[in-house]
Amino acid sequence: MSKDHINMKVLVGSLDEQVLQAQVSIFLQGKLVISKWLQTANDEGVFEEAIDWLLGNDADRYFNDNRQNLAVQMIRDVTQSFEIRDEHLEDPYEAARIWFSVR
């Protein structure tokens, strides 16, 4: 292998690592956005309604209508991760309080 080929492999490996770190950061930012939104809903006494909306068809339409928006994509990913995690739990509201750190 040429020196240039080896250097490119190292550079691409470094890029992969940076992309992974960025993906984690984006996910955590999306979780923070939803957490703040749910905390506001909780403070206003509509936490369960907000969870129902987030896990329902209206949120799907919102996500689809705004799919070109990176921030919407990140909160959709967080919501989908929560749904997968939440599937086997009896109380999705309590699970959401824990997952999204709502007090």
C-alpha beads as a LAMMPS data file, in Angstrom:
LAMMPS data file: protein, C-alpha beads

103 atoms
102 bonds

1 atom types
1 bond types

-500.0 500.0 xlo xhi
-500.0 500.0 ylo yhi
-500.0 500.0 zlo zhi

Masses

1 110.0

Atoms # bond

1 1 1 0.000 0.000 0.000
2 1 1 1.105 3.469 -0.716
3 1 1 1.682 5.986 2.024
4 1 1 -1.224 8.098 0.701
5 1 1 -3.600 5.113 0.882
6 1 1 -2.612 4.361 4.481
7 1 1 -2.988 8.023 5.455
8 1 1 -6.469 8.101 3.886
9 1 1 -7.484 4.998 5.872
10 1 1 -6.351 6.729 9.070
11 1 1 -8.153 9.931 8.098
12 1 1 -11.366 8.086 7.236
13 1 1 -11.149 6.215 10.534
14 1 1 -10.807 9.536 12.311
15 1 1 -13.810 10.880 10.401
16 1 1 -15.852 7.835 11.417
17 1 1 -15.012 8.494 15.062
18 1 1 -15.954 12.158 14.771
19 1 1 -19.238 11.265 13.053
20 1 1 -20.092 8.840 15.850
21 1 1 -19.330 11.479 18.481
22 1 1 -21.473 13.998 16.598
23 1 1 -24.346 11.491 16.387
24 1 1 -24.255 10.949 20.148
25 1 1 -24.169 14.703 20.709
26 1 1 -27.122 15.252 18.358
27 1 1 -29.109 12.506 20.080
28 1 1 -28.455 13.995 23.510
29 1 1 -29.440 17.455 22.252
30 1 1 -32.704 16.021 20.920
31 1 1 -33.360 14.362 24.249
32 1 1 -32.758 17.686 25.986
33 1 1 -35.238 19.455 23.680
34 1 1 -37.950 16.877 24.402
35 1 1 -37.097 16.874 28.120
36 1 1 -37.560 20.639 28.347
37 1 1 -40.808 20.451 26.360
38 1 1 -42.154 17.698 28.612
39 1 1 -41.074 19.566 31.745
40 1 1 -43.079 22.562 30.527
41 1 1 -46.047 20.287 29.842
42 1 1 -45.695 18.814 33.328
43 1 1 -45.506 22.279 34.900
44 1 1 -48.719 23.186 33.066
45 1 1 -50.465 19.974 34.160
46 1 1 -50.646 18.349 30.732
47 1 1 -47.767 15.866 30.906
48 1 1 -49.828 12.792 30.021
49 1 1 -51.461 14.600 27.099
50 1 1 -48.012 15.614 25.840
51 1 1 -46.813 12.001 26.007
52 1 1 -49.956 10.834 24.210
53 1 1 -49.315 13.438 21.507
54 1 1 -45.619 12.558 21.250
55 1 1 -46.377 8.852 20.813
56 1 1 -49.390 9.355 18.563
57 1 1 -50.320 10.099 14.981
58 1 1 -50.225 13.878 15.400
59 1 1 -46.525 13.754 16.250
60 1 1 -45.918 11.447 13.281
61 1 1 -47.576 14.009 11.011
62 1 1 -45.518 16.789 12.620
63 1 1 -42.316 14.799 12.095
64 1 1 -43.209 13.989 8.493
65 1 1 -44.301 17.552 7.660
66 1 1 -41.002 18.887 9.045
67 1 1 -38.664 16.066 8.025
68 1 1 -36.277 18.481 6.269
69 1 1 -35.542 20.129 9.625
70 1 1 -32.529 18.607 11.389
71 1 1 -33.881 19.505 14.846
72 1 1 -37.134 17.678 14.077
73 1 1 -35.170 14.669 12.874
74 1 1 -33.208 14.597 16.116
75 1 1 -36.318 14.703 18.311
76 1 1 -37.945 12.043 16.137
77 1 1 -34.931 9.768 16.700
78 1 1 -35.159 10.332 20.442
79 1 1 -38.902 9.640 20.426
80 1 1 -38.411 6.429 18.455
81 1 1 -35.678 5.300 20.836
82 1 1 -37.985 5.957 23.768
83 1 1 -40.810 4.021 22.081
84 1 1 -38.555 0.997 21.549
85 1 1 -37.327 1.168 25.149
86 1 1 -40.843 1.779 26.485
87 1 1 -42.538 -1.086 24.594
88 1 1 -42.539 -3.549 27.476
89 1 1 -43.261 -1.180 30.331
90 1 1 -46.704 -1.020 31.892
91 1 1 -46.715 2.713 32.621
92 1 1 -45.438 4.767 29.673
93 1 1 -45.938 8.013 31.607
94 1 1 -43.653 6.994 34.456
95 1 1 -41.181 5.573 31.931
96 1 1 -41.200 8.938 30.130
97 1 1 -40.640 10.814 33.398
98 1 1 -37.559 8.681 34.026
99 1 1 -36.220 8.612 30.440
100 1 1 -36.664 12.373 29.956
101 1 1 -35.818 13.389 33.550
102 1 1 -39.120 15.154 34.197
103 1 1 -39.807 15.961 37.854

Bonds

1 1 1 2
2 1 2 3
3 1 3 4
4 1 4 5
5 1 5 6
6 1 6 7
7 1 7 8
8 1 8 9
9 1 9 10
10 1 10 11
11 1 11 12
12 1 12 13
13 1 13 14
14 1 14 15
15 1 15 16
16 1 16 17
17 1 17 18
18 1 18 19
19 1 19 20
20 1 20 21
21 1 21 22
22 1 22 23
23 1 23 24
24 1 24 25
25 1 25 26
26 1 26 27
27 1 27 28
28 1 28 29
29 1 29 30
30 1 30 31
31 1 31 32
32 1 32 33
33 1 33 34
34 1 34 35
35 1 35 36
36 1 36 37
37 1 37 38
38 1 38 39
39 1 39 40
40 1 40 41
41 1 41 42
42 1 42 43
43 1 43 44
44 1 44 45
45 1 45 46
46 1 46 47
47 1 47 48
48 1 48 49
49 1 49 50
50 1 50 51
51 1 51 52
52 1 52 53
53 1 53 54
54 1 54 55
55 1 55 56
56 1 56 57
57 1 57 58
58 1 58 59
59 1 59 60
60 1 60 61
61 1 61 62
62 1 62 63
63 1 63 64
64 1 64 65
65 1 65 66
66 1 66 67
67 1 67 68
68 1 68 69
69 1 69 70
70 1 70 71
71 1 71 72
72 1 72 73
73 1 73 74
74 1 74 75
75 1 75 76
76 1 76 77
77 1 77 78
78 1 78 79
79 1 79 80
80 1 80 81
81 1 81 82
82 1 82 83
83 1 83 84
84 1 84 85
85 1 85 86
86 1 86 87
87 1 87 88
88 1 88 89
89 1 89 90
90 1 90 91
91 1 91 92
92 1 92 93
93 1 93 94
94 1 94 95
95 1 95 96
96 1 96 97
97 1 97 98
98 1 98 99
99 1 99 100
100 1 100 101
101 1 101 102
102 1 102 103
